[in-house]
Amino acid sequence: MPRPKSVSVFLCILLLACGEASTGEPGKETGPCVDAQCLGDALVCLSDLCVDPLATPTGSEGGSQSGADSNADSGTIANSREVDILFVIDNTGTMGEEQGRLAARIPDFIGALDEAEADYRIGVTTTDMGNPWCGSTSPEAGKLQLSSCRSRLGEFVFNGNPPADATAAACTDVCETDSLSIADTTTELDATPRARPWIESGTAGTNVVGLDVDEALQCALPQGLAGCGFESPLEAMHRALVRAADPDDPQAGFLRSTAMLAVIIVTDEVDCSAADDSIFLPPDEGGNQAFWSDPDSGAPTSAVCWNAGVACEGSGTPYDNCAPSNRDVTGAYDVPDDEAVLHPVSRYLDRLASIEQERQAIMPAQEVLVALIDGVPTGRDLVYSNSLDPVFQGNFGVGPGCYLDDGISSTFALPPVRERVVAETFRVGDTPELHSICVDDFSDALDTIALTITGQLGASG
């Protein structure tokens, strides 16, 4: 698939000879390995072998060395069976039932990974990056969250407008344990065993103690309704990936050098990853209200997020097309990245491309996947249109992308633009993973995403 980057250069890799485990110098063990054994010389563990992704070795006859996962004809290395999965969960007041639906169907998702003999890590963060108007929230800013929802039931009651209590729908109906116990493990960046803020499972077992992995995830995925209403899934994703590479961060090592990366974003609003908080402020606090629906209002609405990062063509009933646009504090379109009030989409494409290129230096067939469960309609193309309701239009800047009316209540979700481009760019195969959040069962979305992930495991270029 096309990517917004130069073609990766394939670098040959060194596979140290396999045999009985050695107790020699750390990083130079020659037997079956774990991540911690491969630290000494910046090696990584791939298929029970310590791998140097930067070496260009030759065998005794001058040819390239190969290991268990190499392709004898091409000299390339097949993808590992490792996948690192990051869930970015919208934790705002309208997301209770959606979180419950996600948790309810996660056992089938895990079952597909297990059946494919995947070696997986799963981390969870939220869309809350903070905002001048969200002083009462505790922004995770990409920090991985790992606890049972039953230990934080207060987060599932929303006192806003309209109020909501999702305690049962999002948590207690799908989670049966009050706490999670996580065993100590090592990572590529840390040879000291310690509890990590993610769930993992593979040939070496799982770090979940006393529960099945799917049971633990049913408790860990629901993130409550207490998050900031200016959702920032792209920046939360970016910060989570940056944290994973920081040796001093508790989630360091979440990403493995030889693992596929899959990001799954679940949200019902548009991305509001702000680079300049002044767009939310009135003039007397340093803002200019260029993106406010009503400058006479005492506070901005979520329409700021749409207005500050999207450009559309056409009448609006519907639009011919909507796409990301860098806008500056005056409202000008298509300004340079460093003048944009929302972080430019290129920031996220570049981060993901860098991760993909690093893995392709070892495994040329490896790809990064971004999947959305978002405001996408079911059974038809995504359409952008202004709302016929002026209050709705003022609140969100655009009409709904999808509706769900289950006979008891009705919900809506906004159509993705910025995050859609990221998912379309980082797809695996011809079809991007764009799934509707306006459904009463997430089985189809999770089944499709799982099939895409497992189809990459062990693939050769």
C-alpha positions in Angstrom: 0.0 0.0 0.0 1.2 3.5 -0.6 2.7 5.4 2.4 3.6 9.1 2.8 7.3 8.3 3.1 10.3 7.2 1.2 10.6 3.5 0.4 12.3 1.6 3.3 15.7 0.3 2.7 16.0 -3.4 3.6 18.9 -4.0 5.9 20.2 -7.6 6.3 20.0 -8.9 9.9 22.2 -11.2 12.0 20.7 -14.2 13.6 22.9 -15.7 16.3 23.3 -19.5 16.2 20.6 -21.4 18.0 21.5 -23.9 20.6 21.4 -24.5 24.3 20.9 -21.3 26.3 24.1 -19.6 27.2 24.9 -17.7 30.3 27.6 -15.6 28.6 27.8 -11.8 28.2 24.3 -10.2 28.3 23.1 -9.5 24.8 25.2 -12.3 23.2 23.3 -15.4 24.4 23.1 -18.0 21.7 20.1 -20.1 22.8 16.4 -19.5 23.0 16.0 -15.9 24.1 13.7 -13.4 25.7 13.7 -9.7 25.2 15.8 -9.0 28.3 18.6 -11.3 27.0 19.1 -9.3 23.9 19.8 -5.9 25.4 23.5 -5.8 25.6 24.3 -5.0 21.9 20.9 -3.4 21.0 19.7 -6.8 19.8 16.1 -7.9 19.8 14.4 -11.3 20.2 12.9 -12.8 17.1 11.7 -16.4 16.9 14.0 -17.5 19.8 17.0 -15.8 18.3 18.8 -12.6 19.2 18.7 -10.3 16.2 20.8 -7.4 15.2 18.7 -5.3 12.8 21.6 -3.2 11.7 24.2 -5.8 10.9 25.0 -7.1 7.4 26.4 -10.6 8.0 27.7 -13.2 5.7 27.9 -16.9 6.2 31.0 -19.1 5.9 30.6 -19.2 2.1 30.1 -15.5 1.8 26.3 -15.6 1.6 23.7 -14.1 3.9 22.9 -16.0 7.1 19.3 -17.0 7.7 17.2 -18.1 10.6 14.1 -20.1 11.2 11.8 -17.3 9.8 13.9 -16.5 6.7 12.9 -17.1 3.2 15.6 -19.2 1.7 15.1 -18.0 -1.9 14.9 -14.3 -1.2 17.0 -14.0 1.9 14.2 -12.0 3.6 12.7 -12.5 7.0 9.0 -13.3 7.4 7.0 -11.2 9.9 7.0 -12.4 13.5 3.9 -13.6 15.2 4.0 -10.5 17.5 1.5 -7.7 17.5 1.3 -4.7 19.8 -2.2 -3.3 19.9 -3.1 0.1 21.2 -6.7 1.0 22.0 -7.5 4.7 22.2 -10.9 4.9 23.9 -13.1 8.0 24.0 -14.0 8.4 27.7 -16.5 11.2 27.5 -20.1 11.4 28.6 -21.8 9.9 25.5 -19.6 6.8 25.3 -21.0 4.5 28.0 -22.9 2.0 25.9 -20.2 2.0 23.3 -17.6 1.0 25.8 -19.8 -1.8 27.0 -20.3 -3.0 23.4 -16.6 -3.1 22.9 -15.9 -5.0 26.0 -18.7 -7.4 25.4 -17.2 -8.6 22.1 -13.5 -8.6 23.0 -13.5 -12.3 23.8 -14.1 -13.1 20.1 -11.3 -10.7 19.2 -8.9 -12.4 21.7 -10.0 -15.8 20.5 -9.0 -14.9 16.9 -5.6 -13.8 18.1 -5.1 -17.0 20.2 -6.2 -19.2 17.3 -3.6 -17.6 15.1 -1.0 -18.2 17.7 -0.3 -14.5 18.0 2.1 -13.2 20.6 0.3 -10.0 21.6 0.4 -7.0 23.9 -2.6 -4.8 24.4 -2.5 -1.3 25.9 -5.3 1.1 26.6 -5.4 4.9 26.8 -8.0 7.5 26.4 -8.8 10.5 24.2 -8.2 13.0 27.1 -5.3 15.3 26.5 -6.6 18.1 28.7 -8.0 21.5 27.7 -8.5 24.9 29.3 -12.1 24.0 29.8 -11.5 20.6 31.3 -9.9 21.4 34.6 -11.8 18.7 36.5 -10.6 15.8 34.3 -7.4 13.9 34.8 -5.9 13.8 31.3 -4.1 10.6 30.5 -2.1 12.2 27.7 -1.3 8.8 26.2 -0.6 7.1 29.5 -1.6 3.4 29.4 -4.4 2.6 31.8 -4.7 -0.9 33.4 -7.2 -1.4 36.2 -10.6 -2.9 36.6 -13.5 -0.6 35.8 -15.1 -1.9 39.0 -12.4 -0.2 41.0 -13.4 3.2 39.6 -17.2 3.1 39.3 -17.4 6.9 40.0 -16.0 7.5 36.5 -19.1 6.0 34.9 -21.5 8.7 36.1 -21.7 11.8 34.0 -23.2 14.9 35.5 -23.2 17.0 32.4 -26.0 17.8 29.9 -27.6 15.3 29.5 -26.6 13.4 32.6 -25.7 9.7 32.2 -25.1 6.7 34.4 -23.2 4.0 32.5 -22.2 2.0 35.5 -24.0 -1.2 34.4 -23.9 -0.8 30.6 -20.2 0.0 30.4 -18.8 -1.9 33.4 -20.6 -4.2 35.8 -22.6 -6.0 33.0 -19.4 -7.0 31.3 -16.7 -7.1 34.0 -16.8 -9.6 36.9 -13.7 -8.8 38.9 -12.8 -5.9 41.2 -9.1 -5.8 40.5 -6.4 -7.0 38.1 -3.2 -8.8 39.1 -0.3 -8.4 36.7 2.8 -10.5 36.8 6.3 -9.0 36.4 7.8 -9.1 32.9 10.8 -7.8 31.1 11.0 -5.7 27.9 13.5 -4.8 25.2 14.2 -1.6 27.1 14.3 -3.0 30.6 15.8 -6.3 31.8 14.4 -5.9 35.3 11.2 -7.8 35.8 8.3 -5.5 36.9 4.6 -5.1 36.4 3.8 -3.3 33.1 0.7 -1.3 32.3 -0.5 -3.6 29.5 -1.8 -7.1 29.0 0.2 -9.6 27.1 0.0 -13.2 26.0 2.0 -15.5 23.8 4.0 -18.7 23.8 5.6 -17.8 27.1 2.2 -17.4 28.8 0.4 -14.3 30.0 1.1 -11.6 32.5 -2.5 -11.7 33.8 -2.8 -13.6 37.1 -5.9 -15.5 38.1 -8.1 -14.5 35.0 -8.3 -15.3 31.4 -7.0 -12.5 29.1 -10.4 -11.8 27.7 -11.9 -11.5 31.2 -9.2 -9.0 32.2 -9.7 -6.9 29.0 -13.4 -6.8 29.6 -12.6 -5.0 32.8 -9.7 -2.9 31.5 -11.2 -1.5 28.3 -14.1 0.5 29.7 -12.6 3.9 30.6 -15.6 5.7 32.0 -17.3 9.1 31.1 -15.1 11.5 33.0 -12.8 12.5 30.2 -12.5 15.9 28.5 -15.1 16.7 25.9 -12.6 18.0 23.4 -11.4 14.5 22.3 -7.9 14.2 21.0 -7.4 10.6 19.8 -4.6 11.3 17.4 -2.5 13.2 19.9 -3.2 10.6 22.5 -2.0 7.9 20.1 1.1 9.9 19.4 1.9 10.5 23.0 1.4 6.8 23.9 3.9 5.8 21.1 6.4 8.4 22.3 6.1 7.2 25.9 6.7 3.7 24.8 10.1 4.7 23.4 11.1 6.7 26.5 13.3 4.5 28.8 12.3 6.5 31.8 8.5 6.1 31.2 6.6 3.3 33.0 5.2 2.1 29.6 8.7 2.0 28.0 9.1 -1.1 25.9 5.4 -1.6 25.1 6.4 -1.5 21.4 8.6 -4.4 20.3 11.1 -4.0 17.5 9.8 -7.1 15.7 6.0 -6.7 16.3 3.3 -5.4 14.1 1.7 -2.2 15.5 -2.1 -1.9 15.4 -3.9 1.1 16.7 -7.7 0.9 17.3 -9.4 4.3 17.9 -13.0 4.2 19.3 -14.7 7.6 19.4 -17.9 9.4 18.5 -16.5 12.9 17.9 -13.9 14.5 15.6 -10.3 14.9 16.5 -9.4 18.0 18.5 -5.6 17.5 19.0 -4.8 21.1 19.8 -1.4 22.7 19.3 -2.6 26.1 20.4 -5.0 26.3 23.3 -5.8 30.0 22.5 -8.5 28.8 20.1 -10.6 27.8 23.1 -10.2 31.1 25.0 -12.1 34.4 24.9 -10.1 37.6 24.0 -9.6 38.7 27.6 -7.7 35.4 28.2 -5.6 35.6 25.1 -7.9 34.0 22.5 -9.7 35.4 19.4 -12.7 33.0 19.0 -12.0 32.6 15.3 -13.4 29.1 15.4 -16.3 29.6 17.8 -19.8 29.1 16.5 -21.0 32.0 18.7 -18.4 34.5 19.8 -20.9 36.0 22.2 -21.1 32.7 24.1 -19.3 32.3 27.4 -17.6 29.1 26.3 -16.7 27.4 23.0 -18.5 24.3 21.8 -17.1 21.2 20.2 -17.6 22.9 16.8 -14.1 24.5 17.4 -12.6 21.1 16.8 -14.3 20.8 13.3 -13.8 24.4 12.4 -10.1 24.5 13.3 -9.0 21.5 11.3 -11.2 20.8 8.4 -11.9 22.3 5.0 -14.9 21.4 2.9 -16.0 21.9 -0.7 -19.5 22.3 -1.9 -22.8 23.5 -0.6 -22.9 21.7 2.7 -26.1 19.8 1.9 -24.0 17.7 1.5 -20.4 18.7 0.9 -18.6 17.4 -2.1 -15.6 16.6 0.0 -14.0 17.4 3.4 -10.3 17.1 4.2 -7.9 18.1 6.9 -6.5 21.6 6.6 -3.9 23.4 8.6 -5.6 26.6 9.9 -3.9 29.4 11.9 -5.2 31.6 14.7 -6.8 34.0 12.2 -8.7 31.2 10.5 -6.6 31.1 7.3 -6.4 27.8 5.5 -3.5 25.6 4.5 -0.8 27.4 6.5 2.6 25.8 7.3 2.6 23.0 9.9 4.2 25.2 12.6 1.4 27.7 12.3 -1.5 25.3 12.6 -3.7 25.5 15.7 -4.4 21.8 15.6 -1.4 19.5 15.3 -1.0 18.8 11.6 -2.0 15.3 10.4 1.5 15.0 9.1 2.7 14.7 12.7 0.8 11.4 13.1 1.6 10.1 9.6 5.3 10.7 10.2 5.3 9.0 13.6 3.6 5.9 12.3 5.7 5.9 9.1 8.9 5.9 11.2 7.7 3.0 13.3 6.8 1.1 10.1 10.1 1.8 8.5 12.0 0.6 11.5 10.2 -2.7 11.4 10.5 -3.1 7.7 14.3 -2.9 8.1 13.9 -6.3 9.8 10.8 -7.6 8.1 10.0 -6.0 4.7 6.4 -7.2 4.7 5.6 -5.6 8.1 2.9 -2.9 8.1 1.3 -0.6 10.6 -2.5 -0.7 10.9 -4.8 2.1 12.1 -8.5 1.1 12.6 -11.4 3.3 13.5 -14.7 2.5 15.2 -16.2 6.0 14.6 -18.9 8.1 13.1 -19.1 6.1 9.9 -22.5 5.1 8.5 -23.3 1.4 7.9 -23.9 0.2 4.4 -23.1 3.4 2.6 -20.3 5.8 1.9 -19.3 8.4 4.5 -21.2 11.7 3.7 -20.4 15.1 5.2 -23.3 17.5 5.6 -24.3 20.5 7.7 -27.0 19.7 10.2 -30.5 21.0 9.6 -30.8 21.6 13.3 -29.0 25.0 14.0 -28.4 24.0 17.7 -26.6 20.8 16.6 -24.7 22.7 13.9 -23.6 25.3 16.5 -22.5 22.6 18.9 -20.5 20.4 16.5 -19.9 22.4 13.3 -21.2 19.5 11.1 -24.1 17.1 11.0 -23.9 13.5 12.2 -22.0 10.9 10.3 -24.3 8.1 11.6 -27.2 7.5 13.9 -28.3 4.6 16.1 -31.9 4.2 17.3 -32.4 1.0 19.2 -36.0 1.7 20.2 -35.0 2.7 23.7 -32.6 5.6 23.0 -31.0 7.2 20.0 -27.4 8.2 19.6 -25.2 9.8 17.0 -21.6 10.2 16.0 -19.7 12.8 14.0 -18.0 11.9 10.7 -14.2 11.5 11.0 -11.9 13.6 8.7 -8.4 13.9 10.3 -8.4 10.4 11.8 -10.0 9.0 8.6 -7.0 10.1 6.6 -4.6 8.4 9.1 -6.6 5.1 8.9 -6.8 5.3 5.1 -3.0 5.8 4.9 -2.2 3.1 7.4 -4.4 0.3 6.1 -3.3 -3.2 5.3 -4.6 -4.2 1.9 -6.9 -2.2 -0.3 -9.7 -1.5 2.3 -9.1 0.9 5.2 -10.5 -0.2 8.6 -13.4 2.3 8.9 -16.2 0.9 11.1 -19.4 2.4 12.4 -19.8 3.1 16.1 -23.6 3.5 15.4 -24.3 -0.2 15.8 -25.6 -2.3 18.7 -22.9 -5.0 18.3 -19.2 -4.5 17.5 -18.7 -8.1 16.4 -18.3 -7.3 12.7 -15.8 -4.5 13.3 -13.7 -6.5 15.7 -13.8 -9.7 13.6 -12.6 -7.7 10.6 -9.8 -6.0 12.4 -8.7 -9.3 14.0 -8.7 -10.9 10.5 -6.5 -8.1 9.2 -4.1 -8.4 12.1 -3.7 -12.2 12.0 -3.3 -12.1 8.2 -0.1 -10.2 8.7 1.4 -12.5 11.2 4.2 -14.5 9.6 3.7 -12.9 6.2 6.6 -12.6 3.8 7.4 -9.8 1.5 
